[in-house]
C-alpha cells in the first residue's frame, strides 16, 4: 500500500510505502491463471511490482512473455522502494517482453539518466529498447508518444485542478483502452489527455471516471479545433 500524507506549510507532504511482506512479493506463475493470461488481449504491469523482490520481477517477466496480446508496462518508479540504478537494472531485464512503455518525464531523466527534449527522450527510449510505443506524460504540459518512427504530441486539456495525483494513471488507462480498440496514436493520446483532465478535477490517486465523460470531453475538444 502507498499512503499519501498531505500537509500544510511548513510541513512537507509525505509518501509512505508500506509493502513489506505483501503477497505479490512471493507469487509465482504457477499460482496465477496462466491460461487466461495467455489468451488476454492485453497484459498491463506496473514496474513497482518488480521492486518487491526478485521473485516478483521474474513472475512479472513470465506473465508478459506468456501473453499473445499487447504487453504494456508503466515504469511507476517510486524512490521509496528502490534507487534508480536498481530499478533500471531489474526493469531492463523485462523490456524485451514489453511492447508499450509508459513513464513520466521525470522518470526518464532519473531512471535512465537521459537528457533531451521530450521528443528526443521518447525516440531514444524506443530505439534503445525496441518498444513499439513509448508514452511520456508531462503533467500540465500534456504527453508525447513515439510509434513507428513518428513522434506525436498532445497538449493537456485545461481544467480546474483539485488534485493531480491520478492524472498519469488515468491517461495510461485511456490510452491502453484506445490502442486495444484499434485506435491510432493521436486518438489514443487525445483520449488519454481527456481522462487525465477529468482526473485532475477529483481528489485522490484513484478516481471514478466514466468512459462516457471521457468521450464527451474528447468530442468537445474536437469541436473546438474545427
N, C-alpha and C positions, 0 to 999 in steps of 0.2 A: 504494500500500500504506500501511496505517496500522500503526505499531508502538507497542505499549504496553510501557513500562518500569516495572515495579513496583519500588518502593523501600521501604526501611525507614527510619524516622525516624533522624536529622533530614532525610534527603534526600527530596525530594518525588517523587511519581510523575511520569512524563513521557509525553506522547503525541507521537510523531514522524510527521509527514505526509510521505511520500515519493511524490509523484505527479507530479513534474516530468517532462515528456516522455512521458507514458503515451499509448497508442494511442487511448484514448477521447477525448482532447482534440482530435483531428483527424478523428474519424469523421463521415461524412455519411450522410444517409438512403439514398443510392444504394448504400452499402456494406452495407446491412442487408437482411434478408429481409422486405421490406415486406408481401408477400402474407400471410406468417404473422402478422405484427403486426396487420394489418387484420382477420384472422379470429380473433384471440385473444379469449378470454372476459374477460381482464383484462390490463392492462399496468401494471406497477409500476416506479417510478423513484425514485431517491434524489436529493434536492436537491443533495447534494455533487457529483454529476456535473456540474451546471451551473457549479460553481466552477472546473472545469478550464480552461474557455475559453469565449469567446462562441460558437464553433462547436459545442462540446458542448451548450451551452444551447439553441441553435437546433435541433440534431438531437433533443434531448430533447423539445422542443415539438412537432416534426414527428411523432415517434413517438406521443405522447399524442393528438394530433389525428387520427392515422390510424386508430386502433382504433375499432371499433364496440362494444367491450365496456366494462367498468369501467376507469376511469383513476385510478390511485392514486399518490400521491406522499408519501414520507416526507421531511419537511423536512431532517433529517440535517445540522444546522448544526455545522460544525467551525471554531472561531475560527482555527485554524492555517491554514486555506485562504483565508478572506476575512473581512472585517469584517461587522457586522450590516447596515450600510447597503447595501453591495454585494450581500449575499445577498437582502435584501428587494427591491431594485430588479430584480435578474435573475429572481428566482423569481416576483414578481408578474406578470411577462410570460408566465409559464406557467400561472398559476392559472385562466385561462379554459378551459383544456383538462383540468382536474382535477376529478374527482367526489368523491374521498375523500382527505382530508388527514390525515396522522399527524404528530404532533410531541410533544416532551416539554414539560413545563410551563415549564422554564427557557428553552426556545427561544421560547415565546410571548412572554415578557416581554422577552427580549433582542432578537430579530429584529424583532418588531412593535412594540416599545416600548409594550406594552399592560399595564395593571394590572387587578386584579379577581380574583374567586374563579375557580376552575377552571370552574365552571358558566357564569359570565359570559364567560370567555375563549372557550370553545367556541362559545357563541351569537354573540358578537361577530365571530369569525373567519368562521363560516358565513354570517352576514348580510352581512359586508363583501365577501366574495369569491364568494358564491353557490355554496358547496360543498354537495353532497348530504349528506356526512358529515364531521364533524371528530372525530378521536380524540386525546385529550390524555392522555399517560401521566404518572403521578405517582410513579414508583418504588415505595417501600414503602407508599404511600398508595393504590395502585390506579390506576384510569383513569376518565375521564369522556368521554362521547360526546354529540354533538348530531346529531339527524336528524329531519327533518320536523316541526320546531317543538317537539321534546321533548328534554330533557336526560336522559341515562342515566348512572348511576354504578355502579361496580363496585369493591368493596374488593379489596385484594391478598389472595392466599391465603398464609397463613403457612407458612414453611418455614425450615429451617436454611439460612443463607446462606454459600455458598462464594465466589461471585463474582457481582456484579450487572451485569457488562459486557454480557451477552447478553440481558437481560430485555426491553428495548424491542423489539429486532428479533424476538424470539420472539413477543411479543404481536402485532406487526404481521402476521407471517406467519399466525398462527392466525386473526386477525380477517378477513384477506382470504380465507382458505380458507372460513370460515363464510359470509361475505357472498356469495361467488360460488356457494355451495351453496344459497343462498336463505334462510339463517337471518335472524332478526331481530336488531336491535341488541343487545338484552340478552344473547341467546345468544352472539353474536359476542364481546361483551366478556367473558363468563364463560370461554369457550374461550381468549381472549387472556390472561386472568389466570392460567389454569391453565398455559399454555405458559410464561409469564413466571416463574411459581413454580418450574417444573421447571428452567428455565434458571439460576436462582439457585443450584441445587444442584450445578452443574458449573462448572469453571474455563474462562475464555476467552470471547471475544465470539461465537464460532461453536460452538454446542453441538448434539450429535446427539440431538434429541428425537424420540421415536416418537409417531406420531399416536394409537396405542392407549393410550399412557401419559397423553396429554392427556385423552382421552375418559374414562379411568378416574378421573382426578382430578376431572373435571367431575362425574361420577356420584357421587363421594364428597361433593363439596360440595352437590349437590342433596339427597342423603340427609340431610346434616346440617342442612339448612334445614327439613326436614319436622317 
